[in-house]
Amino acid sequence: MTIIRRAPRQAPPAGPSGVFIAIFTILALCAVAFGAAWGVTQVLGSVFDRPGGFQVPAYLILILGVVALVPLLLVAVRLLPWLMNWYYLLPAIVFLLAFTVYPIVLTVGYAFTNYSGINSGESDTSTRLEVTKLSSTQLQIVGGVNPQTEFRCETATCAGTPIGLPDPQDASKKARANTIVGIEGSVVTLKNPLPDFFNPVLVNRVNPIEFIGVANFTDIFAKAGAQLLPVLVWTVIFAVSTTLINVVAGLVLGILLNNKRLKFRNAYRTLLFLPWAIPAVISIQIWRDGLMATNTGALNRLFGLFGGLPIPWRDDELWAKVAILLVNLWLGFPYMMTATLSALSAIPEDLYEAAEVDGATKWQQVTGITLPMLQTSFVPIALSTFAFNFNNFGLIFLLTEGGPKLEGRLATAQSTDILISWGYNTAFTAAGNAAYGPASAIAIIVAVLTISISVVNFRAAGVFKEAQR
């Protein structure tokens, strides 16, 4: 009897199905490898769970996962030789998953939770109590305190309350997690038995991360008058205004510097290009502390020479917004100027020569030839600039820090805050109390608004129709 072996498929499946099969296969192999690595680390953690035992580092999952993934990839390519081509994309796929897909999934997940500095799933040291071990499942509270009050229990017996038990011999280790079954007097009954060698002396309540549905979104919209609406209005005004100002400035300078009869035009180009060459972080700090400081700034000192009063660049809402537009003009016009010069170089000189023969003035040449020819290349640039400024966090954070403060506005959403800085303040400043859940909800709102506005702009500009051609 002859056994016919089926040869491995050399060519990938045609069409989109081949792409999906390849990506699914690679993702499945990664899931198997790193899932096995996670299981091994759990086993190692339980084996070394004893006094003086080795604490399994988190990065061991990555090392074991890579070790397990290599042979799996070799086996897969022997069964499916056409998969080898996709291995060249494996690093890009991994980075895409790790630094794009995973953060997006995490952000969306946190938006529907109470995740914050308090509700972080870690031990709350403000609820720390001293205990002695009575048995593997019972602890005695020391000091005559009321554990129900200290643990802020939702029920009389504290049943179901998560707790953490720090290692008495090594405080750097993560607290051992457990759950309270009930409390009678000062005796706490635990759900999971403790090892014989583990004798805790402290216990903390653990504030878990819980699913709260759309509560973060409803809270944001309920306070829309104090944060969402004013911040959104200023964000749109800032993005539109700074884009128009920078585009106009770049166009004017580009057209002027494109004149071959202009003397020293290369020197002018070099000088005007310098603001773009200097890192924005340095430029913004020079503007903030060197030029726009209220009492010592160079601009106010110059105004003082002519009898002018000092301008409160960062202390007045209107002037702070003017300062933002001025500084962003300084940072942005060189890019627009360079884009204009590049686009102008593609316009044939014959058009201008023919216009001069027909008696067209310079202004007529600009309005009849230059601007229409620049429209095709400048619309995508203007739209991308608008999208960038819609989320221009660095400028706001470094120049005004969202200030000045206004009465009736939340501390995380002040006069010059834009949507992205509002989300940052909510998550990463003391004013926001590390409210990662609400900040994630703000991030989703920002993403939806950015995508919606971009789609509207692209449709209005006819970019989609141009792409279909």
PyMOL commands that set and color helices and strands:
alter all, ss='L'
color gray80, all
select helices_A, chain A and resi 16-47+60-79+81-87+90-110+147-150+215-222+228-257+265-277+280-291+298-305+317-344+349-357+362-390+393-399+419-428+430-432+436-461+463-468
alter helices_A, ss='H'
color red, helices_A
select strands_A, chain A and resi 123-135+138-141+162-165+176-184+187-190+202-206
alter strands_A, ss='S'
color yellow, strands_A
deselect
rebuild
show_as cartoon
